[in-house]
């Protein structure tokens, strides 16, 4: 069976973002590697000091999937363009857990749609966290 995980790129804030996510979702990082821990640059140039402690790869298990990321900082990686063409979608086990996740993720960010009952029988909300990552929280209410 194929597993699909999400991989995010940050402009130098991956460690701060993943510390924030770890506080919300719990668990431990399965990987946390910095650029200074990676192989030498292909062009033979020294690693810029301001990049050495940035995140080359981080992984945080959430449910049955893993949220991963890196700092996409030139010259080590192509620049990341922040956009709204994706959202991370969470499906909690309870309405209360959905509220907790939504409130935590939207803290310091922007609520796009409040977490509220919706016409399709779910409690749903959309927000962009303080790192610019869009989230959807969807709790499917039990069918009567």
Backbone as a printed PyTorch tensor [residue, N CA C, xyz], in Angstrom:
tensor([[[  0.8430,  -1.1860,   0.0000],
         [  0.0000,   0.0000,   0.0000],
         [  0.8820,   1.2400,   0.0000]],

        [[  0.5650,   2.1720,  -0.8280],
         [  1.3030,   3.4230,  -0.9050],
         [  0.8820,   4.3410,   0.2270]],

        [[  1.8550,   4.9890,   0.8350],
         [  1.5960,   5.9730,   1.8880],
         [  1.9330,   7.3440,   1.3260]],

        [[  1.0850,   8.3230,   1.5870],
         [  1.3670,   9.6840,   1.1530],
         [  1.5710,  10.5630,   2.3740]],

        [[  2.7190,  11.2280,   2.4270],
         [  3.0200,  12.1740,   3.4900],
         [  3.1350,  13.5660,   2.8900]],

        [[  3.0500,  14.5650,   3.7210],
         [  3.1580,  15.9560,   3.2640],
         [  4.5600,  16.4740,   3.5610]],

        [[  5.1110,  17.2310,   2.5970],
         [  6.4490,  17.8150,   2.7490],
         [  6.3370,  19.3090,   2.5020]],

        [[  6.7540,  20.0840,   3.4960],
         [  6.6600,  21.5410,   3.4270],
         [  8.0500,  22.1500,   3.2980]],

        [[  8.1230,  23.2960,   2.6600],
         [  9.3620,  24.0760,   2.5870],
         [  9.1310,  25.4020,   3.2920]],

        [[ 10.1190,  25.7970,   4.0780],
         [ 10.0270,  27.0490,   4.8300],
         [ 11.1950,  27.9530,   4.4630]],

        [[ 11.0120,  29.2530,   4.6150],
         [ 12.0820,  30.2090,   4.2910],
         [ 13.0100,  30.4640,   5.4780]],

        [[ 13.4070,  29.3810,   6.1740],
         [ 14.2970,  29.5420,   7.3240],
         [ 13.5980,  29.3900,   8.6570]],

        [[ 12.3220,  29.0500,   8.6700],
         [ 11.5530,  28.9520,   9.9120],
         [ 11.0620,  27.5340,  10.2070]],

        [[ 11.6450,  26.5230,   9.5720],
         [ 11.1770,  25.1380,   9.7510],
         [ 11.2770,  24.6810,  11.2060]],

        [[ 12.3660,  24.9950,  11.8760],
         [ 12.5140,  24.5450,  13.2650],
         [ 11.4510,  25.1770,  14.1640]],

        [[ 11.2330,  26.4600,  14.0150],
         [ 10.2090,  27.1430,  14.8090],
         [  8.8240,  26.5670,  14.5080]],

        [[  8.5360,  26.3560,  13.2280],
         [  7.2360,  25.8120,  12.8300],
         [  7.0440,  24.4080,  13.3830]],

        [[  8.0510,  23.5550,  13.2890],
         [  7.8930,  22.1740,  13.7430],
         [  7.8890,  22.0570,  15.2620]],

        [[  8.5220,  22.9620,  15.9510],
         [  8.3960,  23.0040,  17.4110],
         [  6.9550,  23.3660,  17.7710]],

        [[  6.3730,  24.2980,  17.0280],
         [  4.9620,  24.6840,  17.1880],
         [  4.0510,  23.4770,  16.9180]],

        [[  4.2570,  22.7710,  15.8100],
         [  3.4270,  21.6160,  15.4650],
         [  3.5840,  20.4940,  16.4830]],

        [[  4.8000,  20.2630,  16.9440],
         [  5.0440,  19.2250,  17.9570],
         [  4.2670,  19.5420,  19.2340]],

        [[  4.1740,  20.8170,  19.5920],
         [  3.4020,  21.2300,  20.7600],
         [  1.9080,  20.9890,  20.5910]],

        [[  1.4320,  21.0380,  19.3660],
         [  0.0130,  20.8200,  19.0850],
         [ -0.3030,  19.3310,  18.9790]],

        [[  0.4870,  18.6030,  18.1870],
         [  0.1810,  17.2090,  17.8850],
         [  0.8510,  16.2130,  18.8270]],

        [[  1.8680,  16.6470,  19.5680],
         [  2.6010,  15.7250,  20.4320],
         [  3.5560,  14.8750,  19.6190]],

        [[  4.1070,  13.8620,  20.2720],
         [  5.0410,  12.9730,  19.5950],
         [  6.4580,  13.5170,  19.6130]],

        [[  7.3190,  12.8050,  18.9060],
         [  8.7320,  13.1710,  18.8130],
         [  9.1450,  13.2080,  17.3460]],

        [[ 10.1320,  14.0210,  17.0370],
         [ 10.6750,  14.0400,  15.6810],
         [ 11.3560,  12.7010,  15.4210]],

        [[ 11.0640,  12.0880,  14.2820],
         [ 11.7800,  10.8680,  13.9170],
         [ 13.0870,  11.2080,  13.2210]],

        [[ 13.1630,  12.4030,  12.6700],
         [ 14.3890,  12.9020,  12.0460],
         [ 14.4670,  14.3990,  12.2900]],

        [[ 15.6530,  14.8910,  12.6010],
         [ 15.9280,  16.3220,  12.6450],
         [ 17.3840,  16.4730,  12.2320]],

        [[ 17.5720,  16.8700,  10.9720],
         [ 18.9100,  16.9870,  10.4080],
         [ 19.1330,  18.4180,   9.9490]],

        [[ 20.2720,  18.9460,  10.2730],
         [ 20.6270,  20.3120,   9.8800],
         [ 21.5430,  20.2730,   8.6530]],

        [[ 21.6190,  21.3950,   7.9450],
         [ 22.4730,  21.4580,   6.7610],
         [ 23.9140,  21.0840,   7.0910]],

        [[ 24.3960,  21.4700,   8.2610],
         [ 25.7860,  21.1490,   8.6300],
         [ 26.0020,  19.6510,   8.7960]],

        [[ 24.9100,  18.8800,   8.9560],
         [ 24.9970,  17.4290,   9.1020],
         [ 24.9770,  16.7090,   7.7550]],

        [[ 24.7060,  17.4440,   6.6870],
         [ 24.5950,  16.8420,   5.3640],
         [ 25.9340,  16.7610,   4.6490]],

        [[ 25.9070,  16.2740,   3.4140],
         [ 27.1410,  16.1510,   2.6310],
         [ 27.6630,  17.5170,   2.2090]],

        [[ 28.9230,  17.5800,   1.7990],
         [ 29.4770,  18.8570,   1.3190],
         [ 28.7430,  19.3220,   0.0620]],

        [[ 28.8090,  20.5870,  -0.1800],
         [ 28.1760,  21.1570,  -1.3700],
         [ 28.8290,  20.6130,  -2.6290]],

        [[ 28.0160,  20.4090,  -3.6710],
         [ 28.5180,  19.8820,  -4.9340],
         [ 29.4930,  20.8350,  -5.6190]],

        [[ 29.3200,  22.1370,  -5.3920],
         [ 30.1960,  23.1090,  -6.0500],
         [ 31.5000,  23.3270,  -5.2890]],

        [[ 31.6880,  22.6050,  -4.1840],
         [ 32.9250,  22.7050,  -3.4130],
         [ 33.0190,  23.9300,  -2.5280]],

        [[ 32.0430,  24.8220,  -2.5790],
         [ 32.0590,  26.0360,  -1.7660],
         [ 31.7300,  25.6930,  -0.3130]],

        [[ 32.2600,  26.4650,   0.6260],
         [ 31.9170,  26.2130,   2.0300],
         [ 30.4440,  26.5430,   2.2970]],

        [[ 29.9080,  25.8840,   3.2770],
         [ 28.5280,  26.1170,   3.6870],
         [ 28.4370,  27.4900,   4.3540]],

        [[ 27.5600,  28.3720,   3.8870],
         [ 27.4230,  29.6800,   4.5430],
         [ 27.0330,  29.5030,   6.0140]],

        [[ 27.6650,  30.2320,   6.8960],
         [ 27.4430,  30.0930,   8.3400],
         [ 25.9810,  30.2930,   8.7180]],

        [[ 25.2660,  31.1840,   8.0350],
         [ 23.8740,  31.4600,   8.3890],
         [ 22.9300,  30.3140,   8.0060]],

        [[ 23.4220,  29.3550,   7.2320],
         [ 22.6060,  28.2180,   6.8120],
         [ 22.9130,  26.9650,   7.6380]],

        [[ 24.0770,  26.8680,   8.2100],
         [ 24.5530,  25.6380,   8.8620],
         [ 23.5560,  25.0360,   9.8500]],

        [[ 22.9160,  25.8380,  10.6610],
         [ 21.9960,  25.3150,  11.6740],
         [ 20.5450,  25.2700,  11.2160]],

        [[ 20.2810,  25.6230,   9.9710],
         [ 18.9090,  25.5330,   9.4390],
         [ 18.5720,  24.0670,   9.1650]],

        [[ 17.2870,  23.7910,   8.9700],
         [ 16.7940,  22.4240,   8.8570],
         [ 16.9320,  21.8940,   7.4240]],

        [[ 17.6900,  20.8170,   7.2950],
         [ 17.8080,  20.0960,   6.0370],
         [ 16.6270,  19.1420,   5.8800]],

        [[ 16.2290,  18.4870,   6.9810],
         [ 15.0770,  17.5830,   6.9540],
         [ 14.5830,  17.3650,   8.3800]],

        [[ 13.2570,  17.4480,   8.5560],
         [ 12.6240,  17.1580,   9.8340],
         [ 11.3650,  16.3460,   9.5460]],

        [[ 11.0650,  15.4010,  10.4340],
         [  9.8860,  14.5550,  10.2650],
         [  9.1700,  14.4010,  11.5970]],

        [[  7.8410,  14.6010,  11.5860],
         [  7.0120,  14.4750,  12.7760],
         [  5.8140,  13.5900,  12.4410]],

        [[  5.7390,  12.3810,  13.0420],
         [  4.5680,  11.5300,  12.8110],
         [  3.3100,  12.1700,  13.3870]],

        [[  2.2330,  12.1340,  12.5960],
         [  0.9280,  12.6330,  13.0330],
         [ -0.0910,  11.5910,  12.5690]],

        [[ -0.6980,  10.9090,  13.5180],
         [ -1.5990,   9.8260,  13.1510],
         [ -0.8200,   8.7570,  12.4150]],

        [[ -1.3180,   8.3060,  11.2930],
         [ -0.6310,   7.2950,  10.5000],
         [  0.2520,   7.8730,   9.4200]],

        [[  0.4290,   9.1780,   9.3870],
         [  1.2410,   9.8330,   8.3660],
         [  2.3910,  10.5770,   9.0260]],

        [[  3.2400,  11.1640,   8.2010],
         [  4.3560,  11.9510,   8.7030],
         [  4.3640,  13.3010,   8.0090]],

        [[  4.4630,  14.3610,   8.8000],
         [  4.6280,  15.7060,   8.2710],
         [  6.1240,  15.9780,   8.2400]],

        [[  6.6290,  16.3580,   7.0710],
         [  8.0660,  16.5790,   6.9000],
         [  8.3060,  17.9750,   6.3280]],

        [[  9.5490,  18.4410,   6.4830],
         [  9.8710,  19.7730,   5.9700],
         [ 11.3670,  19.9970,   5.8960]],

        [[ 11.7040,  21.1060,   5.2680],
         [ 13.0750,  21.6060,   5.2550],
         [ 13.0250,  23.1230,   5.1090]],

        [[ 14.1610,  23.7400,   5.3680],
         [ 14.3290,  25.1590,   5.0740],
         [ 14.8610,  25.2410,   3.6480]],

        [[ 14.0850,  25.7690,   2.7420],
         [ 14.4800,  25.9110,   1.3390],
         [ 15.1620,  27.2590,   1.1760]],

        [[ 16.4380,  27.2700,   1.5070],
         [ 17.1990,  28.5220,   1.5360],
         [ 18.2570,  28.4990,   0.4430]],

        [[ 18.2610,  29.5050,  -0.4370],
         [ 19.3530,  29.5930,  -1.3990],
         [ 20.6670,  29.8220,  -0.6470]],

        [[ 21.7770,  29.3170,  -1.0410],
         [ 21.9820,  28.5920,  -2.2930],
         [ 21.7850,  27.0810,  -2.1640]],

        [[ 21.3970,  26.5800,  -0.9950],
         [ 21.2980,  25.1410,  -0.7940],
         [ 20.0890,  24.5300,  -1.5090]],

        [[ 18.9970,  25.2370,  -1.5780],
         [ 17.7710,  24.7530,  -2.2230],
         [ 17.2030,  25.8710,  -3.0710]],

        [[ 16.4360,  25.4990,  -4.0830],
         [ 15.7290,  26.5440,  -4.8230],
         [ 14.8010,  27.2850,  -3.8650]],

        [[ 14.5430,  28.5120,  -4.1550],
         [ 13.6890,  29.2790,  -3.2550],
         [ 12.2690,  28.7280,  -3.2570]],

        [[ 11.6520,  28.7490,  -2.1090],
         [ 10.2750,  28.2950,  -1.9570],
         [  9.3480,  29.4700,  -2.2060]],

        [[  8.2860,  29.2150,  -2.9000],
         [  7.2740,  30.2270,  -3.1260],
         [  6.0730,  29.8670,  -2.2780]],

        [[  5.6900,  30.7630,  -1.4160],
         [  4.5420,  30.5070,  -0.5520],
         [  3.2770,  30.7560,  -1.3450]],

        [[  2.3530,  29.8290,  -1.2470],
         [  1.1210,  29.9890,  -1.9850],
         [ -0.0310,  29.3150,  -1.2900]],

        [[ -1.1850,  29.4430,  -1.8910],
         [ -2.3750,  28.8520,  -1.2980],
         [ -2.9150,  27.7300,  -2.1710]],

        [[ -2.0360,  27.0740,  -2.9210],
         [ -2.4800,  26.0160,  -3.8120],
         [ -2.6020,  24.6670,  -3.1090]],

        [[ -2.2860,  24.5740,  -1.8350],
         [ -2.4790,  23.3510,  -1.0570],
         [ -2.9960,  23.7150,   0.3280]],

        [[ -3.6180,  22.7340,   0.9660],
         [ -3.9980,  22.8510,   2.3720],
         [ -3.7370,  21.5010,   3.0120]],

        [[ -3.3470,  21.5010,   4.2550],
         [ -3.2350,  20.2640,   5.0100],
         [ -4.5750,  20.0360,   5.6850]],

        [[ -5.1410,  18.8450,   5.4980],
         [ -6.4800,  18.5460,   5.9760],
         [ -6.4070,  17.5600,   7.1340]],

        [[ -6.9510,  17.9600,   8.2720],
         [ -6.9790,  17.1250,   9.4700],
         [ -8.3900,  16.5820,   9.6820]],

        [[ -8.4620,  15.3390,  10.1480],
         [ -9.7460,  14.6830,  10.3980],
         [ -9.7120,  14.0850,  11.7990]],

        [[-10.0240,  14.8930,  12.8070],
         [ -9.9450,  14.4400,  14.2020],
         [-11.0450,  13.4390,  14.5480]],

        [[-10.8500,  12.7650,  15.6930],
         [-11.7950,  11.7520,  16.1780],
         [-12.9890,  12.3410,  16.9190]],

        [[-12.9110,  13.6220,  17.2930],
         [-14.0170,  14.2300,  18.0230],
         [-14.1120,  15.7090,  17.6650]],

        [[-15.2920,  16.2680,  17.8950],
         [-15.4870,  17.6910,  17.6570],
         [-14.5850,  18.5170,  18.5730]],

        [[-14.4220,  18.0580,  19.8080],
         [-13.5860,  18.7770,  20.7850],
         [-12.1160,  18.7770,  20.3550]],

        [[-11.6260,  17.6170,  19.8600],
         [-10.2490,  17.5620,  19.3740],
         [-10.0900,  18.4640,  18.1650]],

        [[-11.0960,  18.5130,  17.3100],
         [-11.0580,  19.4200,  16.1700],
         [-10.9680,  20.8710,  16.6070]],

        [[-11.7350,  21.2400,  17.6260],
         [-11.6980,  22.6120,  18.1690],
         [-10.3070,  22.9170,  18.7120]],

        [[ -9.7360,  21.9690,  19.4620],
         [ -8.3990,  22.1710,  20.0390],
         [ -7.3660,  22.3830,  18.9410]],

        [[ -7.3910,  21.5290,  17.9170],
         [ -6.4440,  21.6530,  16.8090],
         [ -6.6380,  22.9650,  16.0590]],

        [[ -7.8780,  23.3050,  15.7590],
         [ -8.1700,  24.5270,  15.0190],
         [ -7.7030,  25.7600,  15.7930]],

        [[ -8.0360,  25.8250,  17.0750],
         [ -7.6390,  26.9830,  17.8920],
         [ -6.1250,  27.0940,  17.9870]],

        [[ -5.4540,  25.9510,  18.1700],
         [ -3.9900,  25.9780,  18.2950],
         [ -3.3330,  26.3860,  16.9820]],

        [[ -3.7810,  25.8310,  15.8720],
         [ -3.1780,  26.1470,  14.5760],
         [ -3.4570,  27.5780,  14.1370]],

        [[ -4.6110,  28.1100,  14.4740],
         [ -4.9550,  29.4680,  14.0430],
         [ -4.3790,  30.5500,  14.9570]],

        [[ -3.8560,  30.1660,  16.1180],
         [ -3.2770,  31.1510,  17.0530],
         [ -2.1230,  31.8860,  16.3790]],

        [[ -2.2410,  33.1900,  16.2840],
         [ -1.2110,  34.0060,  15.6470],
         [ -1.2870,  33.9870,  14.1360]],

        [[ -2.2470,  33.2470,  13.5980],
         [ -2.4240,  33.1680,  12.1510],
         [ -3.7020,  33.8650,  11.7350]],

        [[ -4.3670,  33.2840,  10.7430],
         [ -5.5860,  33.9060,  10.2060],
         [ -6.6790,  32.8560,  10.0540]],

        [[ -7.8380,  33.1240,  10.6270],
         [ -9.0000,  32.2600,  10.4480],
         [ -9.6500,  32.6440,   9.1250]],

        [[ -9.7630,  31.6810,   8.2260],
         [-10.4200,  31.9300,   6.9480],
         [-11.8930,  31.5500,   7.0020]],

        [[-12.1980,  30.5070,   7.7610],
         [-13.5780,  30.0860,   7.9820],
         [-13.6240,  29.5270,   9.3930]],

        [[-14.4560,  30.0760,  10.2630],
         [-14.5070,  29.5950,  11.6450],
         [-14.8690,  28.1100,  11.7130]],

        [[-14.4190,  27.4570,  12.7610],
         [-14.7400,  26.0490,  13.0110],
         [-16.1940,  26.0020,  13.4720]],

        [[-17.0650,  25.4520,  12.6230],
         [-18.5020,  25.5040,  12.8820],
         [-19.2190,  24.3840,  12.1310]],

        [[-20.4520,  24.0670,  12.5450],
         [-21.2320,  23.0530,  11.8270],
         [-21.4700,  23.4880,  10.3800]],

        [[-21.3810,  22.4980,   9.4770],
         [-21.5510,  22.7800,   8.0520],
         [-22.6830,  21.9420,   7.4760]],

        [[-23.1800,  22.3350,   6.3160],
         [-24.3220,  21.6970,   5.6790],
         [-24.0820,  20.2330,   5.3010]],

        [[-22.8210,  19.8020,   5.1800],
         [-22.5490,  18.4180,   4.7870],
         [-22.4430,  17.4650,   5.9750]],

        [[-22.7970,  17.9550,   7.1630],
         [-22.8160,  17.0880,   8.3340],
         [-21.5010,  17.0040,   9.0770]],

        [[-20.6540,  17.9920,   8.8980],
         [-19.3680,  18.0290,   9.5840],
         [-19.2340,  19.3360,  10.3350]],

        [[-18.2870,  19.3770,  11.2400],
         [-17.8500,  20.6270,  11.8490],
         [-16.5180,  20.9220,  11.1720]],

        [[-16.3990,  22.0900,  10.5700],
         [-15.2990,  22.3820,   9.6600],
         [-14.8000,  23.8010,   9.8720]],

        [[-13.4970,  23.9810,   9.7020],
         [-12.9090,  25.3110,   9.7280],
         [-11.6460,  25.3410,   8.8940]],

        [[-11.2980,  26.5340,   8.4280],
         [-10.0700,  26.7250,   7.6530],
         [ -9.2870,  27.8830,   8.2580]],

        [[ -7.9650,  27.6870,   8.3250],
         [ -7.0960,  28.7540,   8.8290],
         [ -5.7400,  28.6710,   8.1430]],

        [[ -4.9940,  29.7370,   8.2720],
         [ -3.5960,  29.7720,   7.8450],
         [ -2.8060,  30.0320,   9.1150]],

        [[ -1.8540,  29.1360,   9.4170],
         [ -1.1020,  29.3070,  10.6630],
         [ -0.1000,  30.4530,  10.5560]],

        [[  0.5640,  30.7610,  11.6320],
         [  1.4790,  31.9050,  11.6750],
         [  2.7090,  31.7290,  10.7990]],

        [[  2.8780,  30.5300,  10.2080],
         [  3.9870,  30.2750,   9.2940],
         [  3.5330,  30.2870,   7.8320]],

        [[  2.2430,  30.6170,   7.6180],
         [  1.7120,  30.7060,   6.2620],
         [  1.2000,  29.3930,   5.6970]],

        [[  1.0450,  28.3570,   6.5380],
         [  0.5770,  27.0540,   6.0720],
         [ -0.9410,  26.9740,   6.2260]],

        [[ -1.6700,  26.6830,   5.1240],
         [ -3.1260,  26.5470,   5.1970],
         [ -3.5330,  25.1870,   5.7800]],

        [[ -4.5180,  25.2010,   6.6740],
         [ -5.0410,  23.9970,   7.3150],
         [ -6.5510,  23.9660,   7.1850]],

        [[ -7.0890,  22.7560,   7.0340],
         [ -8.5230,  22.5140,   7.1080],
         [ -8.7330,  21.4830,   8.2080]],

        [[ -9.6850,  21.7270,   9.0870],
         [-10.0380,  20.7860,  10.1450],
         [-11.4770,  20.3680,   9.8960]],

        [[-11.7000,  19.0670,   9.7190],
         [-13.0110,  18.5470,   9.3500],
         [-13.3620,  17.3640,  10.2530]],

        [[-14.3120,  17.5780,  11.1600],
         [-14.8170,  16.4890,  11.9950],
         [-16.1510,  16.0390,  11.4310]],

        [[-16.2050,  14.7880,  10.9630],
         [-17.4430,  14.2210,  10.4320],
         [-18.3240,  13.7890,  11.6010]],

        [[-19.4620,  14.4410,  11.7440],
         [-20.3870,  14.0880,  12.8110],
         [-21.0080,  12.7240,  12.5340]],

        [[-21.2670,  11.9420,  13.5930],
         [-21.9070,  10.6210,  13.3940],
         [-23.2390,  10.7810,  12.6900]],

        [[-23.5130,   9.8570,  11.7870],
         [-24.7920,   9.8800,  11.0740],
         [-25.8960,   9.3770,  11.9760]],

        [[-27.0440,  10.0390,  11.9370],
         [-28.1800,   9.6740,  12.7940],
         [-28.8380,   8.3990,  12.3320]]])
